[in-house]
Amino acid sequence: MTTRLVTLITVLTAIVSCIAAIVVVPEVRCALNLTTGGMECARKGNVLLPDDETSRIQRLYANVEAARSHNRYDSIRKAIIGLPGDSAYATIYRSGDEIPLIRARIFSGNDRTSLLAYYNGGALAFIYEVSSHLPAAMDPEEFSQQRYYFADDTLIRWIGGLEKREMPRGSRRFDDAGKRMGALGARLMHGARASDPVIEF
């Protein structure tokens, strides 16, 4: 095999590798500003990198929590009826006509479940669920945490338990959780927007 032929094969292999990287590797497509098929990129420092739905939800969460910590939202409280337990209420956070966050607290004996539902333009984006035991004269003891990520009214990611396990998509349990939590988030938003002084389940 001649040196010229080896050089030609090497050059062709490099060209094919570059084309494959452009087509397949999201980081390369972002760097070359060749986003297609709904892919988005976000600037991280001086570099454009792929931006998935989970990253956008995490930024939404951080922005809402920052605004809440700086008292940028108006808030009202409504009682919740129709859920199992001793009592429940929701705190609705507003920014103009938008409702970015609804916090529901459900009490049953010495246990409390807190649900923080985050919305983007009225659509459910994220639910953070924490269940705690409230012993007398002691700090709450968390015994469950669940994180539900939504896009287009569909559960796309579920991180469960204090150990933060990634729950497998496509399982019946995953699908049931998506339906249950999606319905809960929609019901909270409906009740928050209604003129009724209570949210009824």
N, C-alpha and C positions, 0 to 999 in steps of 0.2 A: 504494500500500500504506500503510495507516494506521500510525501510531506504535504503537498498541496491538497490532496484528498482528505487527509487527517484534519488539516486546518479548516476545510470546508465543512466537514461533519461537525467539528467543534463549534464553529460559528452558527450552523443551523440548529444545533442542540441548544445553544444559548438563546437564540431567537425564540425557539419553541418554548423554552422555560420562561422567558419574559412574558410571552403571550399568555401562557397558562397562569402565571402569577397575576396578571391583570384581570383575567376572567374569573379566577377562583378565589384569590386571597383578598378579603375585604380591606385589610390595611393598605394594600397597594392601590385598590380602587379609590379609597379615600384620599390617599396622597396625590393621586393624579386627577382628582375631582371627577371621577367617572361613576358616580352613584347611579344605580338603576334598580328597578324592581322593588321600590319602596325602601331601599336601604338609605339610612341617614348617617351622617358623620358628625362628630362633635370635636371641638378643638380642645386638646389636652396639652397645655403649655403651648409650644409652637408647632405641634403635630396634630394633624387630623386623623382620628381613629374611628372605627365603626361605633355607632351609637345604637344599642338595642333598646327594646321596650322597657326592660328591667331598669336600665340606667336612667331612662327618662322618668320612670316612676320614682326612683330613689331621689332624683333631683327635685321632683314635685314635692315629695315628702319633706325634704330638707328646707325648701322654700316656704312651705306652709308652716312648718314648725318655727322657723326663724321669724316669720311674720307674727305668729301667735305669741312667741316669747317677748316680742316688742309691742304687744297690745295693739296691733294694727287691725284687728277684726272687732266688729260688734258681735255680741253673743246674746242669745236668749236660751231659756231652759223650758223644756216641755216634759211632762210626765209621759211615760210609756206604759200602756196597758195591753194585756193579752199575752204577755210573755210569762213563762214559768218563773217563780221566785217570789220574794216578799215585796220588793219594790224595784222600780226602774225609772230612769230619767235620761233625757238626751240634752246635751248642750250643743247648740247649733251656732257655728261661727260663720259670719257673713262679711263679704267685702262688696258693697254695693248690692247688686242683684245676684251675685255669685255666692255659692255655698261651697267653700273649699274643704270644709271639715265638719263632721258630726261625731261627737263623742257620746257614746251610750254607756251607762253604768247599770248593771243588773245585780241586785243583792239577793242572796238566798242564805239565810242563817248567817254564819260567819264567813261565807265565801262571797267574793265579788268578781264579776267578769266585766272588764272594760273593753269596749270595742271602739277603735278609732278608725273611722271610714273617711278616706280622702277621695276627693272628686276633682275632675278636670273638665271644666265646661259642663258640669251636670252629670258627666259619665263617671261611674265608679272606677277608680284606679287602683286602690290599695286598701286593705283592711288589716289592721294590727290588733290582734285579740290577745289579751292577757287575763288569766284567771289567777286569783290570789286568795289565800286564806288570811283572815283578819283576826288573829288571836287577841284577847284583851291585853292592853298595855304593852303591845309589842309591834314591831314593824311588820307590814304585810309580807307574807311568804308566798312568792310566786310558785305555782305548780304547773302552769301551762302557758306557752306562747305559740301563737300561730301567725304567720305572715302570708297573706293572699294577694297576689298580683293579678290585675285584670287589664285586658285590652279588648275593645269592641264587645263589652259585656260578656267576655269569656275569661275564665280563669286560665292564666298562662304559666303561673308558677306558684308553688305552695311550699313554704319552709315551715316545718312543724317541730314542736317540742322545744324544751330548753336547750337541747343539744343541737338545734337548728339543722335538722335533717331535711334534705331535698326530697320531697314526696314525688313518686314517679307519675309522670303524665300518662294519660290513657287508661289508668286503672279505674275501676268502678268507684272506689273511695275518692279519688281525685275528682271525677266527674260529679259525684254527689255533693262534695264540698263546694264545687264551683256553683252548682245550682242553689244550694242552701245559702251560701254567703252572698251570692249575687242578688238573690231575692231579698235578703236582709238589707243589703245596701240600698236597693231600689226602694224598699218600704220606708227606710229611714229618710231618704231624700223626699219621697212623696209626702210623708208626714211633716217634714221640716218646711216644705213649701206651702202646705195647706194652712188655712186660717184657723183650724181647730187648735185649742190649747193643749191637746194631747196627741200623741202618736199611737195609733191603735194597730195591733197585729192580729 
